[in-house]
Amino acid sequence: MLYVLDEPTTGLHMGDVSELLACFRRLLEAGATLVVIEHNMDVVKQADWVIDLGPEGGAAGGHLVFQGTPEALVANGTGDTSRYLRDALGTAARPALARG
C-alpha cells in the first residue's frame, strides 16, 4: 500500500505529531510505503530518504537541491533544509522510525 501525505503535521500540537509518527511506524511495520511532503524537521529527520526541492518557492523552486539520507543532507547539503535538519538531528542517533 502506498500512502502520499501532504504536510500532515500542519496545525498539530507536538504531542499529536508524536502520535502521527507512531501511526507512520505501524504503517511501515505492516509493509506500507509512505511518501510525506513535509517541512517539520522532527518528521524529516526520521525519513529513510529525503528529496529537497527548491531552492525557493514559485518560479525560483522546483529544482532538485539534494536527495539522500537525512544524515547525508546534513553532511553534504546546502541551503535552509540542511541547516534546519542539522539543528533537528543534533548529536542524537538515527531516529527509530527509519527502517533503512
MODELLER restraints for C-alpha pairs under 7 A, 6 or more apart:
rsr = mdl.restraints
at = mdl.atoms
rsr.add(forms.Gaussian(group=physical.xy_distance, feature=features.Distance(at['CA:1:A'], at['CA:32:A']), mean=4.87, stdev=0.5))
rsr.add(forms.Gaussian(group=physical.xy_distance, feature=features.Distance(at['CA:1:A'], at['CA:33:A']), mean=6.24, stdev=0.5))
rsr.add(forms.Gaussian(group=physical.xy_distance, feature=features.Distance(at['CA:2:A'], at['CA:32:A']), mean=5.89, stdev=0.5))
rsr.add(forms.Gaussian(group=physical.xy_distance, feature=features.Distance(at['CA:2:A'], at['CA:33:A']), mean=4.84, stdev=0.5))
rsr.add(forms.Gaussian(group=physical.xy_distance, feature=features.Distance(at['CA:2:A'], at['CA:34:A']), mean=6.01, stdev=0.5))
rsr.add(forms.Gaussian(group=physical.xy_distance, feature=features.Distance(at['CA:3:A'], at['CA:33:A']), mean=6.25, stdev=0.5))
rsr.add(forms.Gaussian(group=physical.xy_distance, feature=features.Distance(at['CA:3:A'], at['CA:34:A']), mean=4.95, stdev=0.5))
rsr.add(forms.Gaussian(group=physical.xy_distance, feature=features.Distance(at['CA:3:A'], at['CA:35:A']), mean=6.19, stdev=0.5))
rsr.add(forms.Gaussian(group=physical.xy_distance, feature=features.Distance(at['CA:4:A'], at['CA:34:A']), mean=6.06, stdev=0.5))
rsr.add(forms.Gaussian(group=physical.xy_distance, feature=features.Distance(at['CA:4:A'], at['CA:35:A']), mean=4.76, stdev=0.5))
rsr.add(forms.Gaussian(group=physical.xy_distance, feature=features.Distance(at['CA:4:A'], at['CA:36:A']), mean=5.88, stdev=0.5))
rsr.add(forms.Gaussian(group=physical.xy_distance, feature=features.Distance(at['CA:5:A'], at['CA:35:A']), mean=6.32, stdev=0.5))
rsr.add(forms.Gaussian(group=physical.xy_distance, feature=features.Distance(at['CA:5:A'], at['CA:36:A']), mean=4.84, stdev=0.5))
rsr.add(forms.Gaussian(group=physical.xy_distance, feature=features.Distance(at['CA:5:A'], at['CA:37:A']), mean=6.17, stdev=0.5))
rsr.add(forms.Gaussian(group=physical.xy_distance, feature=features.Distance(at['CA:6:A'], at['CA:36:A']), mean=6.05, stdev=0.5))
rsr.add(forms.Gaussian(group=physical.xy_distance, feature=features.Distance(at['CA:6:A'], at['CA:37:A']), mean=4.78, stdev=0.5))
rsr.add(forms.Gaussian(group=physical.xy_distance, feature=features.Distance(at['CA:6:A'], at['CA:38:A']), mean=6.65, stdev=0.5))
rsr.add(forms.Gaussian(group=physical.xy_distance, feature=features.Distance(at['CA:7:A'], at['CA:37:A']), mean=5.48, stdev=0.5))
rsr.add(forms.Gaussian(group=physical.xy_distance, feature=features.Distance(at['CA:7:A'], at['CA:38:A']), mean=4.74, stdev=0.5))
rsr.add(forms.Gaussian(group=physical.xy_distance, feature=features.Distance(at['CA:9:A'], at['CA:17:A']), mean=6.18, stdev=0.5))
rsr.add(forms.Gaussian(group=physical.xy_distance, feature=features.Distance(at['CA:25:A'], at['CA:97:A']), mean=5.80, stdev=0.5))
rsr.add(forms.Gaussian(group=physical.xy_distance, feature=features.Distance(at['CA:38:A'], at['CA:44:A']), mean=6.84, stdev=0.5))
rsr.add(forms.Gaussian(group=physical.xy_distance, feature=features.Distance(at['CA:41:A'], at['CA:85:A']), mean=5.84, stdev=0.5))
rsr.add(forms.Gaussian(group=physical.xy_distance, feature=features.Distance(at['CA:41:A'], at['CA:88:A']), mean=6.05, stdev=0.5))
rsr.add(forms.Gaussian(group=physical.xy_distance, feature=features.Distance(at['CA:42:A'], at['CA:88:A']), mean=6.56, stdev=0.5))
rsr.add(forms.Gaussian(group=physical.xy_distance, feature=features.Distance(at['CA:45:A'], at['CA:70:A']), mean=5.69, stdev=0.5))
rsr.add(forms.Gaussian(group=physical.xy_distance, feature=features.Distance(at['CA:45:A'], at['CA:85:A']), mean=6.64, stdev=0.5))
rsr.add(forms.Gaussian(group=physical.xy_distance, feature=features.Distance(at['CA:45:A'], at['CA:89:A']), mean=6.48, stdev=0.5))
rsr.add(forms.Gaussian(group=physical.xy_distance, feature=features.Distance(at['CA:46:A'], at['CA:95:A']), mean=5.42, stdev=0.5))
rsr.add(forms.Gaussian(group=physical.xy_distance, feature=features.Distance(at['CA:46:A'], at['CA:97:A']), mean=5.55, stdev=0.5))
rsr.add(forms.Gaussian(group=physical.xy_distance, feature=features.Distance(at['CA:46:A'], at['CA:98:A']), mean=5.39, stdev=0.5))
rsr.add(forms.Gaussian(group=physical.xy_distance, feature=features.Distance(at['CA:47:A'], at['CA:70:A']), mean=6.88, stdev=0.5))
rsr.add(forms.Gaussian(group=physical.xy_distance, feature=features.Distance(at['CA:47:A'], at['CA:98:A']), mean=5.69, stdev=0.5))
rsr.add(forms.Gaussian(group=physical.xy_distance, feature=features.Distance(at['CA:48:A'], at['CA:69:A']), mean=5.95, stdev=0.5))
rsr.add(forms.Gaussian(group=physical.xy_distance, feature=features.Distance(at['CA:48:A'], at['CA:98:A']), mean=5.35, stdev=0.5))
rsr.add(forms.Gaussian(group=physical.xy_distance, feature=features.Distance(at['CA:48:A'], at['CA:99:A']), mean=6.61, stdev=0.5))
rsr.add(forms.Gaussian(group=physical.xy_distance, feature=features.Distance(at['CA:48:A'], at['CA:100:A']), mean=5.86, stdev=0.5))
rsr.add(forms.Gaussian(group=physical.xy_distance, feature=features.Distance(at['CA:49:A'], at['CA:68:A']), mean=5.21, stdev=0.5))
rsr.add(forms.Gaussian(group=physical.xy_distance, feature=features.Distance(at['CA:49:A'], at['CA:69:A']), mean=4.70, stdev=0.5))
rsr.add(forms.Gaussian(group=physical.xy_distance, feature=features.Distance(at['CA:49:A'], at['CA:70:A']), mean=6.75, stdev=0.5))
rsr.add(forms.Gaussian(group=physical.xy_distance, feature=features.Distance(at['CA:50:A'], at['CA:67:A']), mean=5.42, stdev=0.5))
rsr.add(forms.Gaussian(group=physical.xy_distance, feature=features.Distance(at['CA:50:A'], at['CA:68:A']), mean=5.40, stdev=0.5))
rsr.add(forms.Gaussian(group=physical.xy_distance, feature=features.Distance(at['CA:50:A'], at['CA:69:A']), mean=5.82, stdev=0.5))
rsr.add(forms.Gaussian(group=physical.xy_distance, feature=features.Distance(at['CA:50:A'], at['CA:70:A']), mean=6.24, stdev=0.5))
rsr.add(forms.Gaussian(group=physical.xy_distance, feature=features.Distance(at['CA:51:A'], at['CA:66:A']), mean=5.94, stdev=0.5))
rsr.add(forms.Gaussian(group=physical.xy_distance, feature=features.Distance(at['CA:51:A'], at['CA:67:A']), mean=4.43, stdev=0.5))
rsr.add(forms.Gaussian(group=physical.xy_distance, feature=features.Distance(at['CA:51:A'], at['CA:68:A']), mean=6.82, stdev=0.5))
rsr.add(forms.Gaussian(group=physical.xy_distance, feature=features.Distance(at['CA:52:A'], at['CA:64:A']), mean=6.22, stdev=0.5))
rsr.add(forms.Gaussian(group=physical.xy_distance, feature=features.Distance(at['CA:52:A'], at['CA:65:A']), mean=5.40, stdev=0.5))
rsr.add(forms.Gaussian(group=physical.xy_distance, feature=features.Distance(at['CA:52:A'], at['CA:66:A']), mean=5.09, stdev=0.5))
rsr.add(forms.Gaussian(group=physical.xy_distance, feature=features.Distance(at['CA:52:A'], at['CA:67:A']), mean=6.17, stdev=0.5))
rsr.add(forms.Gaussian(group=physical.xy_distance, feature=features.Distance(at['CA:53:A'], at['CA:61:A']), mean=6.75, stdev=0.5))
rsr.add(forms.Gaussian(group=physical.xy_distance, feature=features.Distance(at['CA:53:A'], at['CA:62:A']), mean=5.45, stdev=0.5))
rsr.add(forms.Gaussian(group=physical.xy_distance, feature=features.Distance(at['CA:53:A'], at['CA:63:A']), mean=5.30, stdev=0.5))
rsr.add(forms.Gaussian(group=physical.xy_distance, feature=features.Distance(at['CA:53:A'], at['CA:64:A']), mean=4.79, stdev=0.5))
rsr.add(forms.Gaussian(group=physical.xy_distance, feature=features.Distance(at['CA:53:A'], at['CA:65:A']), mean=5.32, stdev=0.5))
rsr.add(forms.Gaussian(group=physical.xy_distance, feature=features.Distance(at['CA:54:A'], at['CA:60:A']), mean=6.94, stdev=0.5))
rsr.add(forms.Gaussian(group=physical.xy_distance, feature=features.Distance(at['CA:54:A'], at['CA:61:A']), mean=4.07, stdev=0.5))
rsr.add(forms.Gaussian(group=physical.xy_distance, feature=features.Distance(at['CA:54:A'], at['CA:62:A']), mean=5.13, stdev=0.5))
rsr.add(forms.Gaussian(group=physical.xy_distance, feature=features.Distance(at['CA:54:A'], at['CA:63:A']), mean=5.20, stdev=0.5))
rsr.add(forms.Gaussian(group=physical.xy_distance, feature=features.Distance(at['CA:54:A'], at['CA:64:A']), mean=6.57, stdev=0.5))
rsr.add(forms.Gaussian(group=physical.xy_distance, feature=features.Distance(at['CA:54:A'], at['CA:65:A']), mean=6.08, stdev=0.5))
rsr.add(forms.Gaussian(group=physical.xy_distance, feature=features.Distance(at['CA:55:A'], at['CA:61:A']), mean=5.33, stdev=0.5))
rsr.add(forms.Gaussian(group=physical.xy_distance, feature=features.Distance(at['CA:55:A'], at['CA:63:A']), mean=6.83, stdev=0.5))
rsr.add(forms.Gaussian(group=physical.xy_distance, feature=features.Distance(at['CA:55:A'], at['CA:65:A']), mean=6.51, stdev=0.5))
rsr.add(forms.Gaussian(group=physical.xy_distance, feature=features.Distance(at['CA:66:A'], at['CA:73:A']), mean=6.96, stdev=0.5))
rsr.add(forms.Gaussian(group=physical.xy_distance, feature=features.Distance(at['CA:66:A'], at['CA:77:A']), mean=6.41, stdev=0.5))
rsr.add(forms.Gaussian(group=physical.xy_distance, feature=features.Distance(at['CA:73:A'], at['CA:82:A']), mean=5.77, stdev=0.5))
rsr.add(forms.Gaussian(group=physical.xy_distance, feature=features.Distance(at['CA:74:A'], at['CA:82:A']), mean=5.02, stdev=0.5))
rsr.add(forms.Gaussian(group=physical.xy_distance, feature=features.Distance(at['CA:74:A'], at['CA:85:A']), mean=6.50, stdev=0.5))
rsr.add(forms.Gaussian(group=physical.xy_distance, feature=features.Distance(at['CA:74:A'], at['CA:86:A']), mean=5.38, stdev=0.5))
